[in-house]
């Protein structure tokens, strides 16, 4: 009986992990890469653009698509995203989501949307220029103000 229970728990765990594989990860670079952070915990997480009080620019957009509508799966997705943007040198990320249930999908899933943010108040002039070269119109980039 213990063996069956262990197998069942393992299968559920593997199914949850399968929703966080690399195939559902989509990175769109819209800024230069910087040296990676030593730890993902160094990356601040914001859910409202108005909470970002420092000048910043956008390094890129990360989407993690087709996640189950499960709190634990979504939490793991946020942590995976935080680790990914830390590898790009982000100081913070702005987190949002799209839920396909809003469009009456028969099998609703969630897409996590994360903007990788680089603060501009501690960059060199060369880094600021590199950020400006990548500047594009969008939700975050209208506040690139180094």
N, C-alpha and C positions, 0 to 999 in steps of 0.2 A: 504494500500500500504506500509506504514511504517513497519507493522508487517511482511510482506513478505520479504521486504529488510533485516530486522533484522535477520530473520530465515535463509536467504540465506548466509549472512555474517557469522553467527554462524556455519553453515554447512561447509563452506570453512575453517574456523578456526579449526574446529574439524578434518577435513580431513588432514590438515597440521600437526596438533599435533599427529595424529595417526601414522604418519611415524616416530615419535621419541619415540615410546613406548619402554619398556624394552626388548621386544622380538627380536628387531633388534640390541641389544647391546651385544657385545662379548668382555669380558675381559680375557686376557691371562697374568697371573702374571708371571713375570720373575725376580722378585726382592722382597725384603721384603716390608711390609707396614710400613708406618711411621705415626705419629699423623697427623690428617687432618689439612689442612690449614683453617684459620678462614674465608677466603673469596676466591672464585674462581679467583678474580682479582689479587691475589698474584701469580698466575701461569702465567709465561711468555709463549708466543706462538712463535714458530719458524717454518718457512717453508723450511729452508735450514740448514742442519746439520753443515755446515761450519760457520754459524752465532753463534753457541754456543761456547763461548770463555772460559768457566770455565770447570774444570774437572767434569765429571759426570758419573753416572751409570744409567741403565734402570730399572725401577720398573715394567713395564708391557706394553702390547700392547692393546689398546682399538680400537675396530672396531664398527662403527655404520653403519649398512648395509641397502641397499635397500631404499635409500632416493631419493625423487624426484629431478630432475635436476632444482631446483628452488632456487634462491639466498637466499631468506628468510628462506627456510627450511634448507639449508646448514649452514647458520649463526646460526640458533637455534641448529643445530647439533654440531657445534663447541663449542657453549656455554655449551651445555649439557656435552660434552666431557671434557671441562675445569673444570666444576664442579665435574665431576666424578673423574678425576685424582687428583684434589685438595683433595678429600675425602681419597685418598690413600697416601697423604703427598707429592705429586710431587711438585717440584719447577718450572718446565717448561714442555712443551710438544712440540714434533716435529710433525707437521701436514702434512699429505699427503692425497691423495685420489686416488681411482680407479673408473673410469667411464666405465660402461659396454658398452657404445656406441662405445668404441675403439675396441670392439670385435663384432661389428655389431649386437648387441642385438636388437630384435624387440621392446622391451620395456625397454629402457636404464634407469638404476638407478646409483646412486653414493654410494660408500662406503667410509666413512671417516676413515682414519687410523691415530691413535695418539699414539706416544710413550710417556709414562710418564717418566720424567727425574728427578733424584735427584742429586743435586750438591754435589760434594765430598769435597769441600774445607771448609765446616763447619760441618762435621760429626765427631762424636767420633770414636775412634779406633774400638769399638765394632760394631758401625753402618757400618763402612767401611768393617769390616770382614763379616758382614751379607750380604752386597752387593756382596762381592767377592764369597760367597757361592752360590749365585744365578746366577753368571755370565754365560752367554751362548753366543755362537757365533751368530752374527747377525749384522745388519747394524749399530746399535748404540754401541754395547758392545765391539767393538774393541778399544774403547777409555776409558775404565774404568781404570783410572790412578790416584788413590788416593795416 
